[in-house]
Amino acid sequence: MQPALITPGGDVKRRTAAAAALVLGAALVSGCSDDEPESDGPVELTFWTWVPNIENVVAVWNAANPDIQVTATEQGAGDDLVTQVLTAAQAGNAPDLIQVEYQALPTLVSNDVLADLAPYVGDVASEFAEGLWQQVTLGTEAVYAIPQDAGPMMFYYREDLFEELGLEPPATWDEFVEVARTVREERPESYLTTFSSNDPGWFAGLSMQAGANWWSIDGDTWQVSINDPATLRVAEFWGDLVAEDLVDDQPMFTPEWNAALNDGTQLAWVSAVWAPGVLAGNAADTAGLWRMAPLPQWREGENVTGNWGGSSTGVSTDSAHAEAAAEFAVWLNTAPEAIELLVTEGGLYPASISGQQGPALAQAPEFFSNQEDFYDLAQEIADTAAGFVWGPNVNVTYSAYSDLFGQAIENHSSFTEVVEQMQQITVEDMQRQGFNVAG
């Protein structure tokens, strides 16, 4: 069965509830109790998730584990679920298991909602790319969730139009500029791609690839570095492209953007592994005309990507059965029988390395039937994902991105100044909430 890969997670279209003024450092040293209450019957766990058809996956677990029974409930996706969980946790009745987008983990940790699973998960870290694992540990010894799905970033391009223009997919970002210039010269009605002011997760992923790390924590003190050299480099790069009219500046996921994909006036898309599902839905007439390649690199010979989207499975501090819940979370995201269903029925690209190489992804997506090695290449790219630590107020940073980049495009003003403003807004918000921020 062909996996119908889903569209990007809630970081694209939703905003998280504001993080409470709790210091994450306190949560880093608090964990769940090793003592679980005895019970005469099976352990019963609740799981809040937005994965389609998750009940079919859970049924496999329940049939094999009569002593640990899981009830899954489909909830609102992404940030909507974070809001629901925070509300439930305030009442002391959060579910045992929670699907959480990576960038939302610090919000839940800072509110003491997620348990430290390190005592229960053994060496499961070896199942995942190092950079992806860092997103569930927040750069500490604790483990706040098990990676579920990933969004490694890639370069998608119209193979037919590239051949018509004598172009090759760019290996470096310098080559990307030259390809963009050739497209404008040879097809004045077209652009290579677009810069989107509506998609902060996209920009964050590109900054990851460049070496950015916007947050870090030492004890109970945060360091915020959104205006680091890597991010400023990415902002300047795209700002120059927009200023020179080498790329378009319309947002992604709009009717106009869809039309550009369909009619060939946008020849490429810097996106993630879930892009085939979007292209199939928005540019159906171009099936078989696209190919995927690794992202261009900042230095020739490098091999690194960023992530755009993805989620994990965490265990709440309200759970009376943290060890049993952790056992299910590990199974859900590493067992071949679970991953096959998550791919074929849930539409996820698995986070685990073995899952990315599994039989469920043996065939290319139907939209990319012309590229038989699609998932082989995707796995190679996924393994190169850069590490990244998210902060407790990503929602504020993302909102600032959308507002300020939209204004910069309208006013033809500096993209690097937007990054400086994002830094200031993020730091001031954390300070207002009571977080210790260095500098």
C-alpha positions in Angstrom: 0.0 0.0 0.0 1.3 3.4 -0.9 1.7 5.7 2.2 -0.2 8.9 1.8 2.3 11.2 3.6 0.6 13.9 5.6 1.1 17.6 5.3 3.4 19.5 7.7 2.5 19.5 11.4 0.9 22.2 13.5 4.0 24.4 13.5 2.9 25.6 10.1 -0.7 26.8 10.7 -1.3 26.8 14.5 0.1 28.6 17.5 0.9 27.1 20.9 -0.7 28.3 24.1 1.6 30.5 26.0 4.1 28.6 28.3 3.5 29.2 32.0 6.1 31.1 34.0 7.8 28.0 35.3 11.6 27.5 35.1 12.5 24.5 32.9 15.5 23.7 35.1 13.2 22.6 37.9 11.5 20.2 35.5 14.8 18.8 34.3 15.6 17.4 37.8 12.0 16.2 38.5 11.0 12.9 37.2 8.3 10.3 37.6 8.2 7.9 40.5 9.8 4.5 40.0 7.0 3.0 42.1 3.9 2.1 40.2 0.7 1.1 42.0 -0.2 -2.5 42.1 -3.4 -3.6 40.4 -5.4 -6.7 40.3 -6.3 -6.2 36.6 -4.5 -5.0 33.5 -2.8 -1.6 33.5 -5.0 0.8 31.5 -3.4 3.7 29.6 -4.9 6.6 27.8 -3.3 8.1 24.7 -4.1 11.4 23.1 -3.0 11.6 19.4 -4.0 12.9 16.0 -2.6 10.0 13.9 -5.3 8.7 11.5 -6.4 5.1 12.1 -4.3 4.9 15.3 -6.8 2.5 16.7 -5.5 -0.2 14.3 -2.0 0.2 15.7 -3.1 0.1 19.3 -5.2 -3.0 18.6 -2.0 -4.9 17.7 -0.4 -3.9 21.0 -3.5 -4.7 23.0 -3.8 -8.2 21.5 -0.1 -9.0 22.4 -0.1 -7.3 25.8 -3.2 -8.3 27.9 -1.6 -6.8 31.0 -1.1 -3.3 29.5 -4.1 -2.1 27.6 -4.1 1.2 25.7 -7.1 3.4 24.7 -6.2 5.9 22.0 -8.3 9.0 21.4 -7.9 11.2 18.3 -7.6 14.8 19.5 -6.9 18.1 17.9 -3.5 18.2 16.1 -0.3 19.9 17.1 -0.7 23.0 19.2 -4.5 22.4 19.7 -3.5 19.2 21.5 -0.9 21.1 23.6 -3.6 23.4 24.8 -5.9 20.5 25.7 -3.1 18.8 27.6 -2.1 21.9 29.6 -5.8 22.3 30.6 -6.1 18.6 31.6 -2.8 18.8 33.5 -3.9 21.8 35.5 -6.8 19.6 36.7 -4.5 16.7 37.4 -5.9 14.4 34.8 -3.6 14.5 31.8 -3.6 11.3 29.7 -0.9 8.8 30.2 0.6 9.2 26.7 0.6 12.3 24.5 1.7 13.0 20.9 3.8 16.1 21.0 5.5 18.0 18.2 9.2 18.5 18.8 9.0 22.3 19.2 6.2 22.0 21.8 8.1 19.7 24.1 9.8 22.5 26.1 6.4 24.1 26.7 5.1 20.9 28.3 8.3 20.2 30.2 8.4 23.8 31.6 4.8 23.2 32.9 6.0 19.9 34.5 3.6 17.9 32.2 6.1 15.4 30.8 7.9 12.7 32.7 11.6 11.8 32.3 11.7 8.4 30.6 15.4 7.9 30.9 15.0 5.2 33.6 12.8 3.1 31.3 14.0 3.3 27.7 17.5 1.7 27.8 19.6 2.3 24.7 16.7 3.2 22.5 18.6 6.3 21.4 20.5 4.1 18.9 17.3 3.7 17.0 17.3 7.3 15.9 19.5 9.9 14.2 21.5 11.8 16.7 20.2 15.2 15.7 16.6 14.0 16.0 17.2 12.4 19.4 18.6 15.8 20.7 15.1 17.3 20.1 13.5 15.0 22.7 16.3 15.4 25.3 16.5 19.2 25.1 20.3 18.8 25.3 20.1 17.1 28.8 20.4 13.6 30.2 16.6 13.4 30.5 14.4 11.8 27.8 11.1 13.6 27.5 9.6 11.6 24.6 10.3 8.9 22.0 10.6 10.3 18.5 7.7 9.2 16.3 7.9 10.8 12.9 10.4 13.1 11.2 10.5 15.8 8.6 14.0 15.8 7.0 14.2 18.6 4.5 15.0 18.1 0.8 15.0 19.8 -2.6 12.2 19.0 -5.0 12.3 20.1 -8.6 10.5 19.7 -11.9 12.8 17.3 -13.7 11.3 18.0 -17.1 11.7 21.8 -16.8 15.3 21.5 -15.5 16.2 19.3 -18.4 14.6 21.8 -20.8 16.8 24.6 -19.3 19.9 22.4 -19.1 19.9 22.6 -15.3 21.1 20.2 -12.6 19.8 20.3 -9.0 22.1 22.6 -7.1 24.7 20.9 -4.8 25.4 24.2 -2.9 23.5 27.3 -2.0 25.8 29.3 -4.3 24.7 27.0 -7.1 21.1 27.5 -6.0 21.5 31.3 -6.7 22.8 30.6 -10.2 20.0 28.2 -11.0 17.5 30.8 -9.7 19.1 33.4 -12.0 19.0 31.1 -15.0 15.3 30.4 -14.5 14.5 34.1 -14.4 16.5 34.8 -17.5 15.2 31.9 -19.6 11.6 31.8 -18.3 10.8 35.3 -17.1 7.3 34.3 -16.1 8.7 31.7 -13.7 10.7 31.4 -10.5 12.8 28.7 -9.1 10.9 28.8 -5.8 9.4 31.1 -3.2 10.3 32.6 0.2 7.3 32.1 2.5 6.7 34.5 5.4 4.0 32.2 6.7 6.1 29.2 7.5 8.5 29.7 10.5 9.0 25.9 10.8 10.5 26.0 7.2 12.9 28.8 8.2 13.8 27.1 11.4 14.7 23.9 9.5 16.9 25.8 7.1 18.6 27.6 10.0 19.2 24.2 11.6 21.0 23.0 8.4 23.2 26.1 8.5 24.3 25.3 12.1 21.9 27.4 14.2 20.7 26.4 17.6 18.2 29.0 18.9 18.0 27.9 22.5 20.2 26.1 25.0 19.9 25.5 28.7 22.4 25.2 31.5 20.8 24.3 34.8 17.9 26.7 35.2 19.3 29.3 32.8 18.4 29.7 29.2 20.6 31.1 26.4 18.7 32.5 23.4 20.6 32.7 20.1 18.1 33.3 17.4 20.3 36.0 16.0 23.3 33.7 15.7 25.6 33.9 12.6 24.0 30.8 11.0 20.5 32.2 11.1 21.6 35.7 10.0 23.3 34.0 7.1 20.1 32.2 6.1 18.1 35.4 6.4 20.6 37.5 4.4 20.7 34.7 1.7 17.0 34.7 1.1 16.6 38.4 1.6 19.1 39.0 -1.3 17.2 36.5 -3.5 13.9 38.3 -2.9 15.5 41.8 -3.4 17.0 40.7 -6.7 13.6 39.1 -7.7 15.3 35.7 -8.2 12.7 34.0 -6.1 9.1 34.7 -5.5 7.8 36.1 -2.1 4.3 34.6 -2.0 3.4 32.4 0.9 3.2 28.6 0.5 -0.1 26.7 0.8 -2.3 29.3 -1.0 -4.3 28.9 -4.2 -1.8 31.1 -6.0 1.1 28.9 -4.8 -0.8 25.8 -5.8 -1.4 27.2 -9.3 2.4 28.0 -9.7 3.2 24.4 -8.9 0.7 23.1 -11.4 1.5 25.4 -14.3 5.3 25.2 -13.9 5.8 28.8 -13.0 7.5 27.5 -9.8 10.1 24.9 -10.7 11.2 23.8 -7.3 10.3 23.5 -3.7 12.6 23.4 -0.6 10.5 21.1 1.5 10.5 18.0 3.6 9.9 14.3 3.2 6.1 14.7 3.4 6.1 16.9 0.3 4.8 14.1 -2.1 1.4 14.2 -0.3 1.1 18.0 -0.7 2.2 17.9 -4.4 -0.3 15.0 -5.1 -3.1 17.1 -3.6 -2.1 20.5 -5.0 -0.4 19.7 -8.3 -2.0 16.4 -9.4 -1.4 17.1 -13.1 2.4 17.0 -12.6 2.7 13.5 -11.2 5.8 11.8 -12.4 7.5 15.1 -13.4 9.1 15.9 -10.0 12.3 14.5 -8.5 13.8 14.8 -5.0 17.5 15.6 -4.2 19.4 16.5 -1.0 19.3 20.1 0.1 22.0 22.4 -1.3 24.9 22.7 1.2 26.6 25.7 2.6 30.0 24.3 1.9 30.9 21.9 -0.9 31.3 18.4 0.4 29.1 18.9 3.5 26.1 16.6 4.1 23.6 17.9 6.5 19.9 18.7 6.6 17.3 20.3 8.8 13.9 19.1 10.0 10.5 20.7 9.2 7.8 19.0 11.2 7.6 15.8 13.1 6.3 14.6 16.5 7.1 12.4 19.4 5.3 10.3 22.1 5.6 11.5 25.7 4.4 10.3 29.0 2.6 12.7 31.4 3.7 13.2 35.0 0.0 12.5 35.9 0.4 8.9 34.8 0.4 6.3 37.5 2.0 3.8 35.2 5.0 5.7 33.7 7.1 2.6 33.1 4.3 0.7 31.3 3.5 3.9 29.2 7.2 4.2 28.3 7.2 0.6 27.2 4.3 1.2 24.8 5.9 4.5 23.5 9.1 2.6 22.6 7.1 -0.2 20.9 4.9 2.2 19.0 8.0 4.0 17.5 10.4 1.1 17.0 8.5 -2.2 16.5 8.3 -3.2 12.8 4.6 -4.1 13.1 3.7 -0.8 14.6 5.7 1.3 12.2 4.3 -0.5 9.1 0.8 0.6 10.2 1.9 4.1 11.1 3.2 4.5 7.6 0.6 2.8 5.6 -2.5 3.8 7.6 -1.3 6.8 9.6 0.7 8.5 6.8 3.8 9.2 8.9 7.4 9.1 7.9 8.9 7.2 10.8 11.6 8.6 13.0 13.4 5.3 13.7 16.2 4.4 11.3 15.0 0.8 11.0 11.5 2.0 10.2 12.8 4.3 7.4 14.4 1.2 5.9 11.4 -1.1 6.5 9.1 -2.8 4.0 6.4 -0.2 4.3 8.6 2.3 2.4 10.0 -0.2 -0.1 8.2 1.6 -2.9 8.4 5.2 -3.8 5.3 7.4 -3.3 2.9 7.0 -6.2 3.4 10.7 -7.2 7.2 9.9 -7.5 6.9 6.6 -9.3 9.6 7.8 -11.6 12.1 7.9 -8.7 12.3 4.3 -7.4 15.0 5.1 -4.9 13.0 7.9 -3.3 12.9 6.4 0.2 16.4 5.0 0.0 17.6 8.6 -0.6 15.2 10.0 2.0 16.7 7.7 4.7 20.2 8.8 3.8 19.2 12.4 4.1 17.2 11.8 7.3 20.4 10.4 8.9 22.2 13.7 8.4 19.7 15.8 10.4 21.3 18.5 12.5 20.6 18.7 16.2 18.5 21.4 17.6 17.1 22.5 21.0 13.7 24.2 21.1 12.7 26.8 23.7 9.7 27.2 25.9 8.1 30.0 23.9 8.4 28.8 20.3 4.9 30.1 19.7 6.1 33.7 20.4 9.1 33.3 18.1 7.0 31.8 15.3 4.4 34.5 15.6 7.1 37.2 15.4 8.5 35.5 12.3 5.2 35.6 10.4 4.4 39.2 11.4 7.8 40.6 10.8 8.8 38.8 7.6 5.5 39.7 6.1 6.2 43.4 6.9 9.7 43.1 5.6 8.5 41.7 2.2 5.8 44.4 2.0 8.3 47.2 2.9 11.3 45.8 1.1 13.3 46.0 4.3 16.1 43.9 5.8 15.6 40.2 6.5 18.5 40.2 9.0 16.8 43.0 11.0 13.8 40.7 11.3 16.0 38.0 12.9 17.3 40.6 15.4 13.8 41.6 16.3 12.8 37.9 16.7 15.6 37.5 19.2 14.6 40.6 21.2 10.9 39.6 21.3 11.7 36.0 22.3 14.0 37.1 25.1 11.7 39.8 26.5 8.8 37.3 26.5 10.8 34.7 28.4 11.9 37.3 30.9 8.3 38.4 31.5 7.3 34.8 32.1 10.0 34.4 34.8 12.6 32.3 32.9 16.2 32.9 33.7 17.8 34.2 30.5 21.5 34.7 30.2 22.8 38.0 28.9 
